[in-house]
Amino acid sequence: MSEEKIINIPIDHLENIFGHFDSNIQLIESTLGVTFLTRGDTLKVMGDEGNVRSACAVVNELFELSKKGVDITAQEVQYLLDMEEKDLEEHSVAQLQDDCIAHTTMGKPIKPKTLGQKKYVDAIRNQMITFGIGPAGTGKTYLAMATAITAFQREEVSRIILTRPAIEAGEKLGFLPGDLQSKVDPYLRPLYDALYQIMGGESFARNMEKGLIEVAPLAYMRGRTLDNAFIILDEAQNTTPSQMKMFLTRIGFGSKAVITGDATQKDLPENTKSGLDVAMEVLKSVPEIAICELTGKDVVRHPLVQKIVHAYEVYEKKETKKKDPKTERRNEKRNYRK
């Protein structure tokens, strides 16, 4: 059943909502199968009843974002379109703009951009140990780093410790030249990049010299007790079960730990169990530990990254189904009958 609805939006916000060459509004039209007509500050939405209702919800959210000074891009529009209708009714994406975690050295605010990221940040603040699991581009490490730096600057913790397993991503790099620090730096470069951007090179170097910020391979955590520290374990999917247990038992009084990883991008030797997978199974019933699973909807990189993540998820589901013993037996029976 077709329907028409009128939305009144000030002209100065319409330009931001419509986007460059009306690209944002065209994306809504093509996705939901609706048509928009404008006259002054009046926006008419036409189409099927359910789609018109969804389009109005998306436009109203974009209006709220525009009122908060957000420069609306296709990324925000696509995220709102990807959300289920009930999510738009129960949660306001515009409210995410009120939660500023930190600022970069250029003054750019760091905020959660999706509801999944907001839940992740809240879990880090409220729980002693938080697992952030999800695909590339969901902000797992960056948001954890921003939260850690804020806690350090507010003197809620006395130091920041960043670690990750030193495993090559499917390549053998051989023996690297230089001293020990030079050898491990390439593995830890993504952590350095985030620190430089949020804290600044001078402040980072000064705190490193004082030992208040430590960036080290996971192997160096053995035998230590980490009190009053904010600890981030990155690329946790590349830990072994014994390494993960070792890390989790290092956490001392007054400390907070965040473990991030992408279960689909393991670089462990074949037939080696991931410490992240085991920890998720072992610790899922411990109430003091938060497990936040981010999805392709929480990807905040280029929209193409979202499509890549989704395409791989579909492919991996098909491959898993093929490897299922029951499916294999059914296929064998079919082949035998033929």
GIKA-V533611 format. One line per field, one symbol per residue. phi: phi as a letter, one per 30 degrees, with the letter a starting at -180 (. if undefined). psi: psi as a letter, one per 20 degrees, with the letter a starting at -180 (. if undefined). burial: b if it has 24 or more other C-alpha atoms within 12 Angstrom, else e. Layout:
phi = ???
psi = ???
burial = ???
This chain:
phi = .dbbbcbcbeedcdddddidhidddddddddcicbcbcbicccccbldedddddddddddddddddddidddbdddddddddddedddddbcddddddccdabdddiddcbdcbdddddddddedccdbbccclddicieddddddddddddddidbcacbcbaddbddibcdidcdjdddddceedceeddeddeddcjddddddddddidbbbbdeedddicbcchbccbcchddcddeddddedddddcdicbbbccabdcbdcdeeicddddddddddcdcdddcccccdbedcdcdeeddeddedddddddddddddddeddddddddddddd
psi = pqqpqppopqhhhgggghrpkkhghhggghgikrpppqocjpoppqaqgghgggghggghghghghhjjpoprhggghghhhqqhhhhhhqohhhhiinogrqrhjjpqoqpirhghghgghgghhqhpppoprrqjjjggghggghggghghjkhqirpppqqpnpqmjqoiapqraagghhighhjghggghgghghqgghggghghijhppoqqhhiipiqpnqlqoppoqliijqrhhggggghjipaqjrpqpoqroiimqjqqqjpqphggghhghjhjohippopoqahijpjaqhhhghgggghggghgghghhipgggghghggghgh.
burial = eeeebebebeeebbbbbbbeeeebbbbbbeebebbbbeeeeebbbbbeeebbbbbbbbbbbbbbbbeeebbbbbbbbbbbbbbeeeebeeebbbbbbeeebbbbeeeeebbbbbbbbbbbbbbbbebbbbbbbbbbbbbbbbbbbbbbbbbbbeeebbbbbbbbbbbeeeeeeeeeeeeeeeebbbbbeebbebbbbbbeeeebeebeeeebbbbbbbeebeeeebebbbbbbbbbbbbbbebbbebbebbeeebbbbbbbbbbbbbbeeeeebbbbebbeeeeeeeebbbbbbbbbbbbbebeebbebeeeeeeeeeeeeeeeeeeeeeeeeeeeee
